[in-house]
Amino acid sequence: MFYERRVVTWNVTSPFEYVSVSKPIHYTGTNQRDAIFTVSMSWDHPSARDGLGLNHGFLDEVLATTFGIKDDEGGYTE
């Protein structure tokens, strides 16, 4: 038994519906049956695109993601 890891974006106002759901995320070089958890996600190169400020991103931008594996190890991916 295992979980599929995905990124889900939500509407920021009520009724908080899905905007998009990613394809399954596979952390290369890891065993998908290990307990893997995402620690942080941030924009790789933040920009004030469309005047929204640096804390907003778009679906076509690259994310830097850090993750933990079984509370023993860590990793990084884009």
C-alpha positions as CSV (number, residue, x, y, z in Angstrom):
1,M,0.0,0.0,0.0
2,F,1.3,3.5,-0.8
3,Y,0.1,7.0,-1.4
4,E,0.3,9.0,-4.6
5,R,2.0,12.3,-4.0
6,R,0.5,15.2,-5.9
7,V,0.4,19.0,-5.7
8,V,-3.1,20.5,-5.5
9,T,-3.9,24.2,-6.1
10,W,-7.0,25.7,-4.6
11,N,-9.1,28.7,-5.2
12,V,-8.2,31.3,-2.5
13,T,-11.8,32.3,-1.9
14,S,-14.9,30.4,-0.9
15,P,-16.0,27.7,-2.0
16,F,-12.2,26.8,-2.2
17,E,-12.5,24.5,-5.2
18,Y,-9.6,22.8,-6.9
19,V,-7.8,24.8,-9.6
20,S,-5.5,22.0,-10.6
21,V,-4.1,18.7,-9.6
22,S,-0.6,17.6,-10.7
23,K,0.5,14.3,-12.1
24,P,1.9,11.9,-9.5
25,I,5.2,13.2,-8.0
26,H,8.1,10.7,-7.8
27,Y,11.1,11.7,-5.8
28,T,13.9,10.3,-7.9
29,G,16.3,7.9,-6.1
30,T,13.8,7.2,-3.3
31,N,11.8,4.1,-2.5
32,Q,8.1,5.1,-3.0
33,R,7.1,2.9,-0.1
34,D,9.3,4.9,2.3
35,A,7.6,7.6,4.4
36,I,8.4,10.7,2.4
37,F,7.1,14.1,3.4
38,T,7.4,17.5,1.9
39,V,9.2,20.0,4.2
40,S,8.9,23.2,2.1
41,M,8.1,24.5,-1.3
42,S,9.1,27.9,-2.7
43,W,9.5,29.6,-6.0
44,D,12.9,28.8,-7.5
45,H,13.2,32.4,-8.9
46,P,10.4,34.6,-7.4
47,S,9.2,37.4,-9.6
48,A,6.7,40.2,-9.1
49,R,4.9,39.0,-12.3
50,D,1.6,40.8,-13.0
51,G,2.1,43.0,-9.9
52,L,1.2,40.2,-7.5
53,G,4.4,40.3,-5.4
54,L,7.0,37.7,-4.5
55,N,4.7,35.5,-2.5
56,H,2.6,34.5,-5.5
57,G,3.4,32.0,-8.2
58,F,2.0,30.5,-11.4
59,L,1.6,26.9,-12.5
60,D,4.3,27.3,-15.2
61,E,7.0,28.3,-12.8
62,V,9.7,26.1,-11.2
63,L,9.4,25.2,-7.5
64,A,12.3,24.3,-5.2
65,T,11.1,21.4,-2.9
66,T,12.8,19.9,0.1
67,F,11.6,16.6,1.5
68,G,12.4,14.2,4.4
69,I,12.7,10.4,4.2
70,K,11.7,8.4,7.3
71,D,13.0,11.1,9.7
72,D,16.5,10.0,8.8
73,E,17.4,11.7,5.5
74,G,16.5,14.7,3.4
75,G,16.5,15.7,-0.2
76,Y,16.0,18.6,-2.6
77,T,14.4,18.7,-6.1
78,E,13.1,21.3,-8.6
